């Protein structure tokens, strides 16, 4: 028969400051990503049919303040898809 002593029973420890901060940072990152996705969908509907170069400038201007960094190729592809009326999502 096994005997459990008080020293062998683990008690839950409170989260450390780093663990709380990483959880909050993850939540903020996810919120920003969702907001950027919503902005992209809104731009996609309003910029459909316009020249890709114009759409690209609008995309760059709208996504930069949100902290979304896209390669020039990805930005061009998004602009081309929006211009053509195809569905888009952030890479």
C-alpha positions in Angstrom: 0.0 0.0 0.0 1.4 3.4 -1.1 1.4 6.2 1.4 1.2 9.8 0.1 2.9 12.4 2.1 2.3 16.1 2.1 5.7 16.7 0.4 5.0 14.4 -2.5 1.6 16.0 -3.4 2.0 18.9 -5.9 0.0 22.0 -5.5 -0.9 24.2 -8.5 1.4 27.2 -8.7 0.3 30.6 -9.8 1.3 31.6 -13.3 4.6 33.4 -13.6 4.7 36.9 -15.1 6.2 35.5 -18.3 3.4 33.0 -18.7 0.8 35.7 -18.3 2.5 38.0 -20.8 2.9 35.3 -23.4 -0.8 34.5 -23.2 -1.7 38.1 -23.6 0.7 38.6 -26.4 -0.7 35.6 -28.2 -4.3 36.9 -27.8 -3.3 40.4 -29.1 -1.5 38.8 -32.1 -4.6 36.8 -33.0 -6.9 39.8 -32.6 -4.6 41.8 -35.0 -4.6 39.0 -37.5 -8.4 38.8 -37.5 -8.7 42.6 -37.8 -6.2 42.6 -40.7 -8.2 39.8 -42.4 -11.4 41.8 -42.0 -9.7 44.8 -43.5 -8.5 42.7 -46.4 -12.0 41.3 -47.1 -13.5 44.8 -47.0 -10.8 46.1 -49.4 -11.4 43.1 -51.7 -15.1 43.9 -52.1 -14.5 47.6 -52.6 -11.5 47.4 -54.9 -12.8 44.6 -57.2 -12.3 45.4 -60.9 -9.8 48.2 -60.4 -6.3 48.0 -61.8 -3.9 45.8 -59.9 -1.4 48.6 -59.4 -4.0 50.8 -57.7 -5.2 47.9 -55.5 -1.6 47.2 -54.5 -1.1 50.8 -53.4 -4.3 50.7 -51.4 -3.4 47.3 -49.8 0.0 48.5 -48.8 -1.4 51.6 -47.2 -4.1 49.8 -45.3 -2.1 46.9 -44.0 1.1 48.7 -43.0 -0.4 50.4 -39.9 -1.7 47.0 -38.8 1.8 45.6 -38.8 1.2 43.2 -41.6 4.4 42.7 -43.6 4.0 41.0 -47.0 6.6 40.3 -49.6 6.3 42.2 -52.8 5.3 39.0 -54.6 2.6 38.2 -52.1 1.3 41.8 -52.2 1.2 41.7 -56.0 -0.6 38.3 -56.0 -3.2 39.6 -53.5 -3.8 42.7 -55.6 -4.1 40.7 -58.8 -6.7 38.3 -57.2 -8.7 41.2 -55.8 -8.7 43.0 -59.2 -9.9 39.8 -60.8 -12.6 39.3 -58.2 -11.1 36.1 -56.8 -11.3 35.1 -53.1 -8.4 36.3 -51.0 -6.9 35.6 -47.6 -3.7 36.6 -45.8 -0.8 34.3 -46.4 
